[in-house]
C-alpha cells in the first residue's frame, strides 16, 4: 500500500507526494546541505520543473534537462560520483537535470548550469549535484540566443511604455 504525504509549500500550496516520488541527496545540494529530501513538481507539459525541498517548504529550485538548451550536451561524470548514487546497471538508470537561474526583472537573461548538473539514479532515487569533467561547460549558460534576448527586452520595454500611457 502506497502512503501519500503532503507539504504546504510556498510556491505550489499543498503538494502531495508518495515515497517513490522522493529523491534523496545524501550530501544535500551545495548551498542547501541540510535539505536531503526533494520531489519534482510543476506542470507536466512544461520544460521547466521545480525541485521542491521536502525539508523546507519555502525552497524550490527551477530545473530542466540540459539537452533543452544544448542538444549535444555530453557530460563526463567522475566515476566516484556515480558510485555515491547506488548500483547503476546502464545509462538508462541515470538522469541529468540542470538548475535554472531566472532573474526576476530580466527573464530573458535566464541561464542554466551545465557545469554542475544534478545526477539522479532513477532506480535508487538517490541524487547529487556534481561537477562534470567537461571544462568547456559553464555555470551560467544562456537559455536564449542573443537575438531572442534582444527581442524579448524590446517587447518588454514596449509593453512597459504602453502601460504608462
C-alpha distance (Angstrom), angle and dihedral (degrees) to the residues before:
residue distance angle dihedral
X1 . . .
X2 3.79 . .
X3 3.77 116.8 .
X4 3.82 118.2 -145.8
X5 3.79 119.8 -143.8
X6 3.78 130.4 -172.5
X7 3.77 138.9 -156.9
X8 3.80 125.8 -167.7
X9 3.81 101.5 -130.1
X10 3.77 129.6 -168.2
X11 3.81 93.9 -130.4
X12 3.82 103.7 36.3
X13 3.78 104.8 23.6
X14 3.78 111.3 -137.0
X15 3.80 108.7 8.2
X16 3.80 118.3 -165.4
X17 3.80 121.1 -154.2
X18 3.79 141.3 164.7
X19 3.80 129.9 -136.7
X20 3.83 90.0 -98.9
X21 3.85 90.2 56.4
X22 3.81 92.1 62.2
X23 3.80 117.3 103.5
X24 3.80 112.2 -163.0
X25 3.80 121.2 -149.2
X26 3.84 103.5 -164.7
X27 3.84 91.2 -164.3
X28 3.80 95.4 32.9
X29 3.80 117.9 -129.1
X30 3.83 119.8 -64.7
X31 3.78 105.6 -88.5
X32 3.81 90.8 17.8
X33 3.81 101.4 56.9
X34 3.82 93.6 147.2
X35 3.81 92.0 59.1
X36 3.79 109.2 84.2
X37 3.81 104.0 154.9
X38 3.80 121.0 65.0
X39 3.80 139.2 161.6
X40 3.79 132.3 -161.7
X41 3.80 114.5 -114.7
X42 3.78 137.5 171.8
X43 3.78 141.1 80.1
X44 3.78 111.6 -29.8
X45 3.81 93.6 -135.2
X46 3.82 95.3 47.2
X47 3.81 120.1 103.3
X48 3.80 88.3 -145.7
X49 3.79 115.9 65.1
X50 3.79 130.4 172.6
X51 3.77 129.1 -114.6
X52 3.81 99.5 -144.6
X53 3.78 118.4 -160.7
X54 3.78 112.0 -130.0
X55 3.82 88.6 -162.8
X56 3.83 95.1 55.2
X57 3.82 118.2 32.9
X58 3.81 91.3 -160.0
X59 3.82 95.6 56.2
X60 3.81 122.0 87.6
X61 3.80 127.4 148.8
X62 3.82 122.6 -154.9
X63 3.81 110.8 -124.1
X64 3.79 140.1 177.8
X65 3.77 137.4 169.4
X66 3.82 114.3 -84.9
X67 3.80 93.2 -127.3
X68 3.82 89.3 66.6
X69 3.82 89.0 74.1
X70 3.81 99.9 24.4
X71 3.80 117.3 30.9
X72 3.80 92.9 -169.1
X73 3.83 93.9 50.0
X74 3.79 107.1 146.7
X75 3.78 111.7 171.2
X76 3.79 117.7 -159.0
X77 3.80 103.8 -144.5
X78 3.81 124.2 -160.9
X79 3.82 110.8 -115.3
X80 3.81 93.4 -129.1
X81 3.82 90.0 59.8
X82 3.80 90.9 55.0
X83 3.82 90.9 49.0
X84 3.83 90.3 56.0
X85 3.80 89.7 63.7
X86 3.79 97.8 57.0
X87 3.78 132.8 -111.2
X88 3.79 115.8 -7.9
X89 3.78 116.8 -170.2
X90 3.81 98.0 175.5
X91 3.80 141.9 -3.0
X92 3.82 88.0 -96.5
X93 3.82 87.3 70.4
X94 3.80 89.2 66.3
X95 3.80 132.0 69.9
X96 3.79 128.6 -173.3
X97 3.79 124.2 -145.9
X98 3.78 129.2 -179.8
X99 3.78 127.3 -149.2
X100 3.80 113.2 -122.4
X101 3.79 123.3 -145.6
X102 3.82 113.9 -152.6
X103 3.81 115.6 -175.2
X104 3.85 105.4 -143.4
X105 3.80 95.8 -138.5
X106 3.82 95.2 38.8
X107 3.83 112.9 34.6
X108 3.81 89.0 166.5
X109 3.82 87.1 70.6
X110 3.82 90.8 61.5
X111 3.81 113.1 145.9
X112 3.78 135.8 -170.1
X113 3.79 126.7 -144.9
X114 3.81 106.7 -122.6
X115 3.81 95.2 161.6
X116 3.81 95.6 61.4
X117 3.82 109.7 30.3
X118 3.77 125.7 171.8
X119 3.80 112.4 -107.2
X120 3.82 115.2 -153.4
X121 3.79 127.2 -170.1
X122 3.82 97.9 -146.4
X123 3.83 91.7 -160.4
X124 3.82 99.7 49.9
X125 3.86 93.6 28.9
X126 3.81 89.1 -135.0
X127 3.80 119.3 137.2
X128 3.79 144.5 177.9
X129 3.76 136.8 -174.7
X130 3.78 104.2 -122.2
X131 3.79 139.5 -174.2
X132 3.80 109.4 -120.9
X133 3.79 120.1 -139.6
X134 3.83 91.8 -124.1
X135 3.79 102.7 103.2
X136 3.81 92.0 -171.4
X137 3.84 92.3 68.4
X138 3.79 115.2 92.9
X139 3.80 135.5 -140.4
X140 3.82 89.8 -133.5
X141 3.80 108.7 36.3
X142 3.84 110.0 170.8
X143 3.80 113.8 -114.0
X144 3.81 93.5 -155.3
X145 3.79 129.7 49.2
X146 3.80 118.6 -110.6
X147 3.82 90.1 -105.7
X148 3.82 92.2 51.7
X149 3.83 91.8 47.4
X150 3.81 90.9 50.8
X151 3.81 91.6 49.3
X152 3.81 92.5 47.7
X153 3.81 91.9 49.7
X154 3.81 90.9 49.4
X155 3.82 92.3 48.8
X156 3.80 90.4 49.5
X157 3.80 90.7 49.5
X158 3.82 91.8 50.1
X159 3.79 91.8 47.2
X160 3.81 91.2 49.8
X161 3.84 90.9 49.5
X162 3.82 91.2 49.3
X163 3.82 90.0 52.1
X164 3.82 90.2 52.5
X165 3.83 92.6 57.4
